[in-house]
Amino acid sequence: MIKAQRGTKDILNDEIPTWQWILENAKNVFQNAGFSEIKTPIFEATELFQRGVGDSTDIVNKEMYTFSVGGADKNSSSITLRPENTAGVVRAYIEHNLNRQSPPQKFWYFGPMFRYERPQAGRQRQFHQIGVEMFGINEPAADAEVILSAVEFLKSIGLGNLEVELNSLGCPKCKNDYRNSIKEVLAPYLDDMCDDCKMRYEKNPLRMLDCKNENCQKIFEKEEVKKVIFNDYICDECKTHFNTLLSYLDELNIKYQRNKLLVRGLDYYNRTVFEIKSSALGSQSAVCGGGRYDGLVEMLGGVPTPAVGFAMGVERLFSLVEKKEVSKLDYYIVSTNTKEALKLAQKLRSQNKKVEFDMQGRKFSKQLEKASKCANYAVILGEDEIEKGFYSVKDLNCGEQRKIENFSDLL
């Protein structure tokens, strides 16, 4: 028997109502805040992620599904199933000259992403994300708007006990100064660090702070290292941006704390980075992550454009929310006359009613048994009903049965 690939999952009928409910809440919250939905292709040029996500990240180095297409000739190219969607949205923003429209340009999306990693609870090789991206606003009000939208959405699906962890990585200049300080203080310990940190040391030393290796964690706890890590290195302009954002969150009564070790996993972030956590998830408590990426549009060939956004995994959200039941049919038509049952089903469906009928000509008792499990009402079409032109309708919730003369009374 051929089974679904490891790290993928079928979403079946009993789960679909909850997925639809999550998406409906996302649509309502984000569109009320002025975000328009955008859909981008699930595969892009590999270079987009190498340049945008960063070749020092685990995503690019270890987790991408990349394919050569077009054969071995000069027309061949490399494509990658998207591991995240920010780079794709930025590519669309540039390609369609959306910078010519007045800012902000605000988008939300939903769709599958692909990463080759060890499957675990709430994390698959094909998974789904909901996210938002905002372009064109440099002020911290944009950061606050994005964080507020994420919090409001999570509240709308019943998630409480939320806390925003956030940090400022600074602008390119102060971020670079901090990178150099990190490299200097960690240089004597590099031989004792994991292979990932040794690679990150050269390409993106800030990513070392996100390492979960036990030996690396012990090194980060050394006093001389902590002194550098927790140094408030950002410039005055970045401090003003960050402190203004915090004042907005205070006004919005959004609970937060600063985490100096929060760097996020992608190279393109600058200034504000954040995660939203829920205690319901235990050690894997993050349900949302995002931040600013003011240099990414220019890096991918566009004009310099400030931008901020977030993404959250739908599978993880699904594991936390109250599950929705599959809605019942409005009517189940009980009849051994397939032609008449089919005609009535067509008429009712044309009036936006959910209707099924028996296609096998089974006994009435079997049909009623099926109807009681899947519908609110049974419409009985026996020989008498068909000959005399009326309907027998049984309320399957209370058992009451009545005679209806006119089709309009069924509605």
Secondary structure, DSSP 4 states (H G I P E B T S, - for coil): ---PPTT-----TTTHHHHHHHHHHHHHHHHHTTPEE----SEEEHHHHHHHT-TTSHIIIII-EEEEESTTSTT-EEEEE-S-SHHHHHHHHHHTTGGGSPSPEEEEEEEEEE--S--BTTB-SEEEEEEEEEES--SHHHHHHHHHHHHHHHHHTT--SEEEEEEE---HHHHHHHHHHHHHHHGGGGGGS-HHHHHHHHH-GGGGGG---HHHHHHHTSHHHHHHHT-----HHHHHHHHHHHHHHHHTT--EEE-TT---S-TT-EEEEEEEEEGGGTTS-EEEEEEE-TTHHHHTTS----EEEEEEEHHHHHHHSPPPPPPPEEEEEEES-HHHHHHHHHHHHHTT--EEE-SS---HHHHHHHHHHHEEEEEEE-HHHHHHT-EEEEETTT--EEEE--GGGG-
